[in-house]
Amino acid sequence: MTADANRDLLDPASWHKREEPIFVSGNGLYGPGHHSFTTSPDGTEDWIVYHVAKYKDAGWNREVRMQPFTWNADNTPNFGVPADPNLPLSLPSGEVSRVRYEAEKGQLGGGVTVLENPEGSGGKSVGRFEQEDSYAEYSIQASAGEYLLLARTANGSAAGEMAYFDLSVDMGTSVATAVHPKGWNNWGVSTAKIQLKDGVNKLRFTKNRGEFELDCFDLMPLKIPES
């Protein structure tokens, strides 16, 4: 809906409603709604934030997504279609950089194995977290501080059940982290805040319950070290 800024915005006659919506289902994502708008950290890009269903008839089993948008010649927004969930987007301009770790490059145990996966970040993923001691472990070189971990995960449980893995640093206290059931190769993000020490840290993903695969994970510092 649009209105002339000089008109009485409380008068319904001031508003014009388009016959068709300007942001609709696409790329296997359904019913985008409840849009909010923001800019990139440096203010040079416009972004739309919305929720969407990642498979048909998912109802309120939804997730939050975001993507950049542009403007038409008449100053109306051009949202395009929901971005393909399996294709990477560039980070918002000015956002803190992050380091990516490919899952297949870790130390795997308890039956966990590397899977050839064309939809994976590096063409591969790791799966078969089927035993109680199934794990994938990674050596992380870091500066001391708090980090946000963003793991690209999938859960194709036939029963549609939530899966969980235990995330620990240097075999310390573990945090149970959820993997939502959206199907294999329908990747989502599992997130957790972790504390890393200065130097090498051992980061371990251990099976808790349910079925899941791990494609990769990113680490982003929550506070930028002062130079």
GROMACS elastic network, one bead per residue, 0.5 to 0.9 nm:
[ bonds ]
;  ai    aj funct       b0    kb
    1    15     6  0.64021   500
    1    16     6  0.54398   500
    1    18     6  0.63751   500
    2    14     6  0.84037   500
    2    15     6  0.56203   500
    2    16     6  0.53499   500
    2    17     6  0.66863   500
    2    18     6  0.84614   500
    2    76     6  0.88562   500
    3     6     6  0.84097   500
    3     7     6  0.71805   500
    3     8     6  0.89112   500
    3     9     6  0.72301   500
    3    14     6  0.56907   500
    3    16     6  0.62924   500
    4     7     6  0.54173   500
    4     8     6  0.84830   500
    4     9     6  0.82108   500
    4    14     6  0.70868   500
    4    15     6  0.78228   500
    5     8     6  0.79359   500
    5     9     6  0.75516   500
    6     9     6  0.83053   500
    7    10     6  0.87430   500
    7    11     6  0.81659   500
    7    14     6  0.61069   500
    7    15     6  0.89625   500
    8    11     6  0.54922   500
    8    12     6  0.85893   500
    8    13     6  0.87543   500
    8    14     6  0.64411   500
    9    12     6  0.72747   500
    9    13     6  0.86653   500
    9    14     6  0.61402   500
    9    15     6  0.74878   500
   10    13     6  0.87498   500
   10    14     6  0.78334   500
   11    14     6  0.55696   500
   11    15     6  0.77369   500
   12    15     6  0.57404   500
   12    16     6  0.87550   500
   13    16     6  0.77767   500
   17    20     6  0.86413   500
   18    21     6  0.69443   500
   18    22     6  0.83605   500
   21    24     6  0.66467   500
   22    77     6  0.86962   500
   22    78     6  0.77860   500
   22    79     6  0.71950   500
   22    80     6  0.80899   500
   22    81     6  0.89409   500
   23    31     6  0.89695   500
   23    32     6  0.71482   500
   23    33     6  0.86084   500
   23    78     6  0.86145   500
   23    79     6  0.62302   500
   23    80     6  0.68187   500
   23    81     6  0.62441   500
   23    82     6  0.78332   500
   24    29     6  0.89919   500
   24    30     6  0.76013   500
   24    31     6  0.65570   500
   24    32     6  0.63467   500
   24    33     6  0.88854   500
   24    80     6  0.86343   500
   24    81     6  0.64506   500
   24    82     6  0.75655   500
   25    28     6  0.74201   500
   25    29     6  0.56557   500
   25    31     6  0.54945   500
   25    32     6  0.64563   500
   25    52     6  0.86808   500
   25    81     6  0.69663   500
   25    82     6  0.68137   500
   26    29     6  0.53693   500
   26    30     6  0.66549   500
   26    31     6  0.88637   500
   26    81     6  0.58427   500
   26    82     6  0.57926   500
   26    83     6  0.79554   500
   26    84     6  0.80547   500
   27    30     6  0.84518   500
   27    81     6  0.77216   500
   27    82     6  0.66217   500
   27    83     6  0.68551   500
   27    84     6  0.52258   500
   27    85     6  0.75902   500
   28    53     6  0.86951   500
   28    54     6  0.64817   500
   28    55     6  0.63623   500
   28    56     6  0.77895   500
   28    82     6  0.87112   500
   28    84     6  0.75740   500
   28    85     6  0.82112   500
   29    32     6  0.76245   500
   29    52     6  0.63848   500
   29    53     6  0.57188   500
   29    55     6  0.61893   500
   29    56     6  0.76889   500
   29    82     6  0.67318   500
   29    83     6  0.85045   500
   29    84     6  0.80127   500
   29    85     6  0.80900   500
   30    52     6  0.58271   500
   30    54     6  0.63764   500
   30    55     6  0.66354   500
   30    56     6  0.63775   500
   30    57     6  0.83475   500
   30    58     6  0.85001   500
   30    82     6  0.86611   500
   31    51     6  0.82117   500
   31    52     6  0.56996   500
   31    53     6  0.64317   500
   32    35     6  0.78930   500
   32    50     6  0.64053   500
   32    51     6  0.57255   500
   32    53     6  0.74236   500
   32    82     6  0.76737   500
   33    50     6  0.57768   500
   33    51     6  0.56503   500
   33    52     6  0.65838   500
   34    49     6  0.82252   500
   34    50     6  0.56582   500
   34    51     6  0.65725   500
   35    48     6  0.65300   500
   35    49     6  0.56348   500
   35    51     6  0.74816   500
   36    47     6  0.85102   500
   36    48     6  0.58281   500
   36    49     6  0.50808   500
   36    50     6  0.63763   500
   37    46     6  0.73455   500
   37    47     6  0.58064   500
   37    49     6  0.60128   500
   37    50     6  0.87671   500
   38    43     6  0.88559   500
   38    45     6  0.85705   500
   38    46     6  0.60532   500
   38    47     6  0.53430   500
   38    48     6  0.65683   500
   38    49     6  0.77307   500
   39    42     6  0.76877   500
   39    43     6  0.53096   500
   39    44     6  0.69902   500
   39    45     6  0.54220   500
   39    47     6  0.55386   500
   39    48     6  0.85272   500
   39    68     6  0.86849   500
   39    92     6  0.83078   500
   40    43     6  0.50822   500
   40    44     6  0.62474   500
   40    45     6  0.51860   500
   40    46     6  0.64190   500
   40    47     6  0.69329   500
   40    68     6  0.87548   500
   40    91     6  0.88582   500
   40    92     6  0.50794   500
   40    93     6  0.55241   500
   40    94     6  0.66856   500
   40    95     6  0.72947   500
   41    44     6  0.79382   500
   41    45     6  0.84532   500
   41    92     6  0.69933   500
   41    93     6  0.64326   500
   41    94     6  0.51651   500
   41    95     6  0.58294   500
   42    45     6  0.78428   500
   42    92     6  0.85008   500
   42    93     6  0.61934   500
   42    95     6  0.77867   500
   43    46     6  0.76804   500
   43    93     6  0.79306   500
   43    94     6  0.82514   500
   44    93     6  0.69823   500
   44    94     6  0.86608   500
   45    68     6  0.68794   500
   45    69     6  0.79154   500
   45    70     6  0.83950   500
   45    92     6  0.73296   500
   45    93     6  0.69097   500
   46    67     6  0.86219   500
   46    68     6  0.56567   500
   46    69     6  0.58428   500
   46    70     6  0.70309   500
   47    66     6  0.67323   500
   47    67     6  0.55013   500
   47    69     6  0.57054   500
   47    70     6  0.86226   500
   47    92     6  0.83116   500
   48    65     6  0.84063   500
   48    66     6  0.55236   500
   48    67     6  0.56596   500
   48    68     6  0.61499   500
   48    69     6  0.67366   500
   48    79     6  0.78682   500
   49    64     6  0.71456   500
   49    65     6  0.58356   500
   49    67     6  0.68808   500
   49    68     6  0.89204   500
   50    63     6  0.84069   500
   50    64     6  0.56919   500
   50    65     6  0.54984   500
   50    66     6  0.62165   500
   50    67     6  0.89545   500
   51    62     6  0.63711   500
   51    63     6  0.53714   500
   51    65     6  0.58404   500
   51    66     6  0.84180   500
   52    60     6  0.87333   500
   52    61     6  0.85729   500
   52    62     6  0.53685   500
   52    63     6  0.57203   500
   52    64     6  0.65737   500
   52    65     6  0.72194   500
   52    82     6  0.87686   500
   53    56     6  0.71021   500
   53    57     6  0.80048   500
   53    58     6  0.58719   500
   53    59     6  0.71300   500
   53    60     6  0.73458   500
   53    61     6  0.63913   500
   53    63     6  0.66088   500
   54    58     6  0.72890   500
   54    61     6  0.82813   500
   54    62     6  0.68611   500
   54    63     6  0.76668   500
   54    85     6  0.84997   500
   54   182     6  0.70149   500
   54   186     6  0.78301   500
   55    58     6  0.57499   500
   55   182     6  0.73249   500
   55   183     6  0.89448   500
   55   186     6  0.89837   500
   56    59     6  0.81403   500
   57    60     6  0.89551   500
   58    61     6  0.54069   500
   58    62     6  0.73334   500
   59    62     6  0.74879   500
   60    63     6  0.89774   500
   63   188     6  0.88256   500
   65    82     6  0.86755   500
   65    83     6  0.89094   500
   66    82     6  0.86492   500
   66    83     6  0.84717   500
   67    79     6  0.87073   500
   67    82     6  0.78759   500
   67    83     6  0.69603   500
   67    89     6  0.76825   500
   67    92     6  0.87113   500
   68    79     6  0.78656   500
   68    92     6  0.79881   500
   69    77     6  0.71677   500
   69    78     6  0.60642   500
   69    79     6  0.50918   500
   69    80     6  0.73568   500
   70    76     6  0.89027   500
   70    77     6  0.60698   500
   70    78     6  0.52269   500
   70    79     6  0.67136   500
   70    80     6  0.86077   500
   71    74     6  0.79824   500
   71    75     6  0.58168   500
   71    76     6  0.57573   500
   71    78     6  0.51402   500
   71    79     6  0.82192   500
   72    75     6  0.53140   500
   72    76     6  0.53551   500
   72    77     6  0.59552   500
   72    78     6  0.59383   500
   73    76     6  0.73879   500
   74    77     6  0.88204   500
   79    82     6  0.81229   500
   80    83     6  0.83739   500
   81    84     6  0.86658   500
   82    85     6  0.83240   500
   83    86     6  0.86487   500
   83    87     6  0.77396   500
   83    89     6  0.83162   500
   84    87     6  0.55523   500
   84    88     6  0.82460   500
   85    88     6  0.76897   500
   85   186     6  0.74769   500
   85   187     6  0.71253   500
   85   188     6  0.81887   500
   86   119     6  0.67636   500
   86   120     6  0.83769   500
   86   121     6  0.88889   500
   86   185     6  0.80000   500
   86   186     6  0.72534   500
   86   187     6  0.67391   500
   87   119     6  0.86398   500
   88   121     6  0.87303   500
   89    92     6  0.87364   500
   90    93     6  0.82159   500
   91    94     6  0.81567   500
   91    95     6  0.65574   500
   91    96     6  0.86637   500
   91    97     6  0.81737   500
   92    95     6  0.56079   500
   93    96     6  0.89900   500
   94    97     6  0.85261   500
   96   220     6  0.71697   500
   96   221     6  0.77149   500
   96   222     6  0.86028   500
   96   224     6  0.79538   500
   97   219     6  0.89408   500
   97   220     6  0.67023   500
   97   221     6  0.83455   500
   98   218     6  0.61710   500
   98   219     6  0.54711   500
   98   221     6  0.74292   500
   99   217     6  0.83839   500
   99   218     6  0.54177   500
   99   219     6  0.53787   500
   99   220     6  0.67916   500
  100   216     6  0.70049   500
  100   217     6  0.57675   500
  100   219     6  0.66058   500
  101   104     6  0.87859   500
  101   105     6  0.76725   500
  101   106     6  0.86227   500
  101   138     6  0.84379   500
  101   140     6  0.89940   500
  101   216     6  0.56306   500
  101   217     6  0.54222   500
  101   218     6  0.62219   500
  101   219     6  0.82177   500
  102   105     6  0.57598   500
  102   106     6  0.77041   500
  102   121     6  0.73063   500
  102   122     6  0.68144   500
  102   124     6  0.84118   500
  102   125     6  0.78999   500
  102   214     6  0.89485   500
  102   215     6  0.66143   500
  102   217     6  0.66796   500
  102   218     6  0.88271   500
  103   106     6  0.59480   500
  103   114     6  0.83521   500
  103   122     6  0.88909   500
  103   124     6  0.80437   500
  103   125     6  0.60542   500
  103   126     6  0.61387   500
  103   136     6  0.77432   500
  103   137     6  0.88885   500
  103   138     6  0.84653   500
  103   214     6  0.62192   500
  103   215     6  0.53562   500
  103   217     6  0.71956   500
  104   107     6  0.82378   500
  104   108     6  0.83260   500
  104   113     6  0.81206   500
  104   114     6  0.57163   500
  104   115     6  0.81893   500
  104   122     6  0.85694   500
  104   124     6  0.66729   500
  104   125     6  0.58967   500
  104   126     6  0.58475   500
  104   136     6  0.87710   500
  104   214     6  0.86927   500
  104   215     6  0.76424   500
  104   216     6  0.79592   500
  105   108     6  0.87804   500
  105   114     6  0.89773   500
  105   138     6  0.78886   500
  106   136     6  0.61522   500
  106   137     6  0.54658   500
  106   139     6  0.77982   500
  107   135     6  0.82772   500
  107   136     6  0.56780   500
  107   137     6  0.50447   500
  107   138     6  0.64065   500
  107   139     6  0.88631   500
  108   111     6  0.76942   500
  108   112     6  0.56979   500
  108   113     6  0.67312   500
  108   114     6  0.85637   500
  108   126     6  0.86608   500
  108   134     6  0.79041   500
  108   135     6  0.59428   500
  108   137     6  0.64136   500
  109   112     6  0.55142   500
  109   113     6  0.79309   500
  109   133     6  0.75365   500
  109   134     6  0.56648   500
  109   135     6  0.53338   500
  109   136     6  0.64541   500
  109   137     6  0.84674   500
  110   113     6  0.89252   500
  110   128     6  0.89228   500
  110   129     6  0.75536   500
  110   130     6  0.79475   500
  110   131     6  0.61202   500
  110   132     6  0.76972   500
  110   133     6  0.52394   500
  110   135     6  0.61941   500
  110   136     6  0.88399   500
  111   127     6  0.86977   500
  111   128     6  0.64469   500
  111   129     6  0.68054   500
  111   130     6  0.70935   500
  111   131     6  0.69501   500
  111   133     6  0.84894   500
  111   134     6  0.60578   500
  111   135     6  0.81978   500
  112   126     6  0.67342   500
  112   127     6  0.56310   500
  112   129     6  0.53960   500
  112   130     6  0.76318   500
  112   131     6  0.85840   500
  112   134     6  0.59582   500
  112   135     6  0.65437   500
  112   136     6  0.72115   500
  113   125     6  0.85625   500
  113   126     6  0.55192   500
  113   127     6  0.57417   500
  113   128     6  0.64139   500
  113   129     6  0.83994   500
  114   124     6  0.68295   500
  114   125     6  0.58950   500
  114   127     6  0.66144   500
  114   128     6  0.88435   500
  115   123     6  0.88622   500
  115   124     6  0.55917   500
  115   125     6  0.52387   500
  115   126     6  0.54677   500
  115   127     6  0.67074   500
  116   120     6  0.81599   500
  116   123     6  0.64356   500
  116   125     6  0.66473   500
  116   126     6  0.85638   500
  117   120     6  0.51935   500
  117   121     6  0.86191   500
  117   122     6  0.83221   500
  117   123     6  0.51087   500
  117   125     6  0.61127   500
  117   185     6  0.84033   500
  117   215     6  0.89625   500
  118   121     6  0.82099   500
  118   122     6  0.80971   500
  118   124     6  0.66919   500
  119   122     6  0.83487   500
  119   123     6  0.62893   500
  119   124     6  0.76632   500
  119   125     6  0.87472   500
  119   185     6  0.64262   500
  119   186     6  0.89296   500
  119   187     6  0.88773   500
  120   125     6  0.57805   500
  120   185     6  0.78638   500
  120   187     6  0.89275   500
  120   215     6  0.58429   500
  120   216     6  0.81616   500
  121   124     6  0.68197   500
  121   125     6  0.77486   500
  121   152     6  0.87568   500
  121   215     6  0.64004   500
  121   216     6  0.67362   500
  122   125     6  0.77522   500
  122   215     6  0.81385   500
  122   216     6  0.83868   500
  124   215     6  0.69273   500
  125   213     6  0.69158   500
  125   214     6  0.58602   500
  125   216     6  0.73374   500
  126   129     6  0.85500   500
  126   136     6  0.83816   500
  126   213     6  0.57752   500
  126   214     6  0.53651   500
  126   215     6  0.62757   500
  126   216     6  0.88111   500
  127   130     6  0.84895   500
  127   211     6  0.85824   500
  127   212     6  0.66919   500
  127   214     6  0.64610   500
  127   215     6  0.86843   500
  128   131     6  0.82130   500
  128   134     6  0.80034   500
  128   211     6  0.77287   500
  128   212     6  0.76270   500
  128   213     6  0.72840   500
  129   132     6  0.81722   500
  129   133     6  0.84161   500
  129   134     6  0.51599   500
  129   135     6  0.69290   500
  129   136     6  0.89577   500
  129   206     6  0.79195   500
  129   207     6  0.58209   500
  129   208     6  0.89657   500
  129   209     6  0.88975   500
  129   210     6  0.85679   500
  129   211     6  0.68597   500
  129   212     6  0.69488   500
  129   213     6  0.75653   500
  130   133     6  0.83802   500
  130   134     6  0.64195   500
  130   207     6  0.73792   500
  130   209     6  0.86031   500
  130   210     6  0.82653   500
  130   211     6  0.73345   500
  131   134     6  0.50890   500
  131   135     6  0.88390   500
  131   207     6  0.73397   500
  132   135     6  0.88038   500
  132   206     6  0.82197   500
  132   207     6  0.63367   500
  132   208     6  0.73641   500
  132   209     6  0.84543   500
  133   206     6  0.69174   500
  133   207     6  0.68537   500
  134   205     6  0.84731   500
  134   206     6  0.58132   500
  134   207     6  0.55659   500
  134   208     6  0.89587   500
  135   204     6  0.67635   500
  135   205     6  0.54392   500
  135   207     6  0.62772   500
  136   203     6  0.84415   500
  136   204     6  0.57736   500
  136   205     6  0.52203   500
  136   206     6  0.66412   500
  137   202     6  0.67259   500
  137   203     6  0.56020   500
  137   205     6  0.62976   500
  137   206     6  0.84704   500
  138   201     6  0.80676   500
  138   202     6  0.57074   500
  138   203     6  0.51530   500
  138   204     6  0.63934   500
  138   205     6  0.87603   500
  139   200     6  0.63127   500
  139   201     6  0.56760   500
  139   203     6  0.63807   500
  139   204     6  0.89415   500
  140   196     6  0.87812   500
  140   199     6  0.79379   500
  140   200     6  0.54005   500
  140   202     6  0.62414   500
  140   203     6  0.69271   500
  141   197     6  0.89322   500
  141   198     6  0.77011   500
  141   199     6  0.53291   500
  141   201     6  0.63124   500
  142   145     6  0.84230   500
  142   196     6  0.68362   500
  142   197     6  0.68977   500
  142   198     6  0.56934   500
  142   199     6  0.54650   500
  142   200     6  0.64973   500
  142   201     6  0.73776   500
  143   196     6  0.71778   500
  143   197     6  0.63199   500
  143   199     6  0.63680   500
  143   200     6  0.89289   500
  143   225     6  0.85913   500
  144   195     6  0.75695   500
  144   196     6  0.53460   500
  144   199     6  0.76614   500
  145   194     6  0.85526   500
  145   195     6  0.58000   500
  145   196     6  0.55935   500
  145   197     6  0.66074   500
  145   198     6  0.79428   500
  145   221     6  0.72088   500
  145   222     6  0.78912   500
  145   223     6  0.75108   500
  145   225     6  0.86900   500
  146   193     6  0.69079   500
  146   194     6  0.57532   500
  146   196     6  0.63038   500
  146   197     6  0.89240   500
  146   220     6  0.87446   500
  146   221     6  0.61732   500
  146   222     6  0.58542   500
  146   223     6  0.72192   500
  147   192     6  0.84284   500
  147   193     6  0.57101   500
  147   194     6  0.53502   500
  147   195     6  0.61679   500
  147   196     6  0.72405   500
  147   219     6  0.63013   500
  147   220     6  0.54214   500
  147   222     6  0.52621   500
  147   223     6  0.79961   500
  148   191     6  0.70541   500
  148   192     6  0.59440   500
  148   194     6  0.64033   500
  148   195     6  0.88804   500
  148   218     6  0.80674   500
  148   219     6  0.57718   500
  148   220     6  0.51882   500
  148   221     6  0.62920   500
  148   222     6  0.64253   500
  149   190     6  0.80539   500
  149   191     6  0.54953   500
  149   192     6  0.52980   500
  149   193     6  0.61116   500
  149   194     6  0.70610   500
  149   217     6  0.67439   500
  149   218     6  0.57472   500
  149   220     6  0.66107   500
  149   221     6  0.89144   500
  150   189     6  0.60962   500
  150   190     6  0.58028   500
  150   192     6  0.69385   500
  150   216     6  0.85557   500
  150   217     6  0.54038   500
  150   218     6  0.51372   500
  150   219     6  0.65631   500
  150   220     6  0.82339   500
  151   188     6  0.81772   500
  151   189     6  0.54315   500
  151   190     6  0.50611   500
  151   191     6  0.62261   500
  151   192     6  0.86501   500
  151   214     6  0.71957   500
  151   215     6  0.75441   500
  151   216     6  0.59128   500
  151   218     6  0.63810   500
  151   219     6  0.87921   500
  152   187     6  0.62051   500
  152   188     6  0.57212   500
  152   190     6  0.65271   500
  152   191     6  0.89607   500
  152   213     6  0.85781   500
  152   214     6  0.61585   500
  152   215     6  0.54521   500
  152   216     6  0.54412   500
  152   217     6  0.58447   500
  152   218     6  0.84048   500
  153   179     6  0.65326   500
  153   180     6  0.85156   500
  153   185     6  0.86454   500
  153   186     6  0.85057   500
  153   187     6  0.55192   500
  153   188     6  0.54251   500
  153   189     6  0.58519   500
  153   190     6  0.65535   500
  153   212     6  0.68709   500
  153   213     6  0.56180   500
  153   215     6  0.60231   500
  153   216     6  0.77144   500
  153   217     6  0.86881   500
  154   179     6  0.66615   500
  154   180     6  0.73366   500
  154   181     6  0.71708   500
  154   182     6  0.70105   500
  154   183     6  0.65301   500
  154   184     6  0.55294   500
  154   185     6  0.62918   500
  154   186     6  0.62010   500
  154   188     6  0.61345   500
  154   189     6  0.83184   500
  154   211     6  0.85368   500
  154   212     6  0.54661   500
  154   213     6  0.52275   500
  154   214     6  0.67980   500
  154   215     6  0.81325   500
  155   160     6  0.82969   500
  155   161     6  0.84218   500
  155   162     6  0.76692   500
  155   163     6  0.68548   500
  155   179     6  0.62391   500
  155   180     6  0.61803   500
  155   182     6  0.59976   500
  155   183     6  0.54230   500
  155   184     6  0.57950   500
  155   185     6  0.84045   500
  155   186     6  0.80913   500
  155   187     6  0.81551   500
  155   188     6  0.87483   500
  155   210     6  0.82210   500
  155   211     6  0.58648   500
  155   213     6  0.65639   500
  156   159     6  0.85522   500
  156   160     6  0.71951   500
  156   161     6  0.86969   500
  156   180     6  0.89070   500
  156   181     6  0.58230   500
  156   182     6  0.61815   500
  156   185     6  0.82691   500
  156   186     6  0.84433   500
  156   211     6  0.69110   500
  156   212     6  0.69201   500
  156   213     6  0.87263   500
  157   160     6  0.50499   500
  157   161     6  0.60215   500
  157   162     6  0.79761   500
  157   163     6  0.82516   500
  157   181     6  0.63449   500
  157   182     6  0.82906   500
  157   183     6  0.69951   500
  157   184     6  0.83713   500
  157   210     6  0.73874   500
  157   211     6  0.59195   500
  157   212     6  0.78502   500
  158   161     6  0.77763   500
  158   181     6  0.88723   500
  158   183     6  0.84283   500
  159   181     6  0.88334   500
  160   180     6  0.85745   500
  160   181     6  0.54141   500
  160   182     6  0.76551   500
  160   183     6  0.83845   500
  161   180     6  0.77918   500
  161   181     6  0.60771   500
  161   210     6  0.70718   500
  161   211     6  0.84909   500
  162   178     6  0.68956   500
  162   179     6  0.61128   500
  162   180     6  0.53197   500
  162   181     6  0.56765   500
  162   209     6  0.84068   500
  162   210     6  0.65725   500
  162   211     6  0.82267   500
  163   177     6  0.83992   500
  163   178     6  0.58906   500
  163   179     6  0.50518   500
  163   180     6  0.65978   500
  163   181     6  0.73457   500
  163   207     6  0.89115   500
  163   208     6  0.76660   500
  163   209     6  0.56012   500
  163   211     6  0.57319   500
  163   212     6  0.64435   500
  164   176     6  0.61131   500
  164   177     6  0.53254   500
  164   179     6  0.57605   500
  164   180     6  0.86677   500
  164   206     6  0.89373   500
  164   207     6  0.69250   500
  164   208     6  0.52868   500
  164   209     6  0.53565   500
  164   210     6  0.63412   500
  164   211     6  0.80766   500
  164   212     6  0.79324   500
  165   175     6  0.81003   500
  165   176     6  0.56465   500
  165   177     6  0.54161   500
  165   178     6  0.67877   500
  165   179     6  0.78739   500
  165   205     6  0.61674   500
  165   206     6  0.54332   500
  165   209     6  0.68260   500
  165   210     6  0.85135   500
  165   212     6  0.84765   500
  166   174     6  0.55445   500
  166   175     6  0.53101   500
  166   177     6  0.61540   500
  166   204     6  0.78762   500
  166   205     6  0.57342   500
  166   206     6  0.50040   500
  166   207     6  0.62412   500
  166   208     6  0.57751   500
  167   173     6  0.83808   500
  167   174     6  0.50861   500
  167   175     6  0.51033   500
  167   176     6  0.63729   500
  167   177     6  0.69277   500
  167   192     6  0.83927   500
  167   194     6  0.89541   500
  167   203     6  0.73135   500
  167   204     6  0.57593   500
  167   206     6  0.65324   500
  168   171     6  0.56243   500
  168   172     6  0.57789   500
  168   173     6  0.59995   500
  168   175     6  0.65164   500
  168   194     6  0.84181   500
  168   202     6  0.81365   500
  168   203     6  0.59044   500
  168   204     6  0.53544   500
  168   205     6  0.69013   500
  168   206     6  0.82532   500
  169   172     6  0.56064   500
  169   173     6  0.75032   500
  169   174     6  0.75064   500
  169   194     6  0.77739   500
  169   195     6  0.78741   500
  169   196     6  0.74679   500
  169   201     6  0.65739   500
  169   202     6  0.55489   500
  169   204     6  0.64343   500
  170   173     6  0.87940   500
  170   201     6  0.60998   500
  170   203     6  0.63506   500
  170   204     6  0.77717   500
  171   174     6  0.76373   500
  171   202     6  0.74609   500
  171   203     6  0.78952   500
  171   204     6  0.74240   500
  174   204     6  0.89684   500
  175   192     6  0.80169   500
  176   208     6  0.73165   500
  177   190     6  0.66825   500
  177   191     6  0.72041   500
  177   192     6  0.70829   500
  177   208     6  0.88466   500
  178   190     6  0.62317   500
  178   191     6  0.82463   500
  179   182     6  0.89366   500
  179   188     6  0.76936   500
  179   189     6  0.76910   500
  179   190     6  0.60638   500
  179   210     6  0.88649   500
  179   211     6  0.87189   500
  179   212     6  0.69839   500
  180   183     6  0.88496   500
  180   188     6  0.74646   500
  180   189     6  0.87222   500
  180   190     6  0.83338   500
  180   212     6  0.89783   500
  181   184     6  0.85902   500
  181   211     6  0.88957   500
  181   212     6  0.86069   500
  182   185     6  0.86392   500
  182   186     6  0.60325   500
  182   187     6  0.77246   500
  182   188     6  0.80119   500
  183   186     6  0.54364   500
  183   187     6  0.79819   500
  184   187     6  0.72864   500
  184   212     6  0.82934   500
  184   213     6  0.79859   500
  185   213     6  0.89397   500
  187   215     6  0.84852   500
  189   217     6  0.88781   500
  193   222     6  0.88551   500
  196   199     6  0.85040   500
  196   200     6  0.86818   500
  196   201     6  0.66214   500
  197   200     6  0.74873   500
  197   201     6  0.67920   500
  198   201     6  0.81015   500
  207   210     6  0.79806   500
  207   211     6  0.86457   500
  207   212     6  0.87923   500
  209   212     6  0.89866   500
  214   217     6  0.80883   500
  220   223     6  0.88635   500
  221   224     6  0.63784   500
  221   225     6  0.86361   500
  223   226     6  0.89271   500
  224   227     6  0.88514   500
